């Protein structure tokens, strides 16, 4: 089964970065950031005249590539854990770390289908069909989903129907293509895909707070790193995040 095309192997990551201009910034970012970050990067280029080479994928995969010395300048994670992991290994510049934005966790189905919007009826709504999630062991969206289902005492009822994917956009794609009846993704993912609709939003209290931290990679010597990171928290960038379904952090 095909996954998000921007999920790449270490060799492909290095090759793609090698073709970038010397004055560009290399950004490794969670797959769920793609739609919003592409727009932000366009705004950054208009402002600075500099290009951004963005590599999107599973936060876990990208963090491991950073550990293996893939030449990235900025890392944006879909949760705090993977950023903490890199910080513990001195692989980011600690003073540069910022929390950029938040998100919601939603249950989605094909946009053409109207289903029971009560999350407590999830098992009955799902029936014998499949529900797509990010991998619950490594993908932040999958871990949030598992936490929410556990909190609501629903995991045991749907576990045998779960199809796990290596990033949240791949889970979204299964629902969009009709290969899974339901999926649990971020609110921003649902907004980015017209072929799916939101059935319900999980209570914020059912899962850890969704936070996207960003930081400069310790090995980076790019002189534009800090300016780009500052731009991500600027009013212009934050408005783009919000327009794409992300949430403001308090």
Secondary structure as GFF3:
##gff-version 3
##sequence-region A 1 250
A	DSSP	alpha_helix	10	18	.	.	.	ID=ss1
A	DSSP	beta_strand	25	30	.	.	.	ID=ss2
A	DSSP	three_ten_helix	31	33	.	.	.	ID=ss3
A	DSSP	alpha_helix	34	48	.	.	.	ID=ss4
A	DSSP	beta_strand	52	57	.	.	.	ID=ss5
A	DSSP	alpha_helix	59	67	.	.	.	ID=ss6
A	DSSP	beta_strand	74	76	.	.	.	ID=ss7
A	DSSP	alpha_helix	80	88	.	.	.	ID=ss8
A	DSSP	three_ten_helix	94	96	.	.	.	ID=ss9
A	DSSP	beta_strand	98	102	.	.	.	ID=ss10
A	DSSP	beta_strand	105	110	.	.	.	ID=ss11
A	DSSP	three_ten_helix	119	121	.	.	.	ID=ss12
A	DSSP	alpha_helix	122	126	.	.	.	ID=ss13
A	DSSP	beta_strand	131	134	.	.	.	ID=ss14
A	DSSP	alpha_helix	140	151	.	.	.	ID=ss15
A	DSSP	alpha_helix	155	158	.	.	.	ID=ss16
A	DSSP	three_ten_helix	159	161	.	.	.	ID=ss17
A	DSSP	beta_strand	162	165	.	.	.	ID=ss18
A	DSSP	alpha_helix	168	176	.	.	.	ID=ss19
A	DSSP	beta_strand	182	186	.	.	.	ID=ss20
A	DSSP	alpha_helix	187	192	.	.	.	ID=ss21
A	DSSP	beta_strand	196	201	.	.	.	ID=ss22
A	DSSP	three_ten_helix	204	206	.	.	.	ID=ss23
A	DSSP	beta_strand	211	216	.	.	.	ID=ss24
A	DSSP	alpha_helix	225	232	.	.	.	ID=ss25
A	DSSP	alpha_helix	235	243	.	.	.	ID=ss26
###
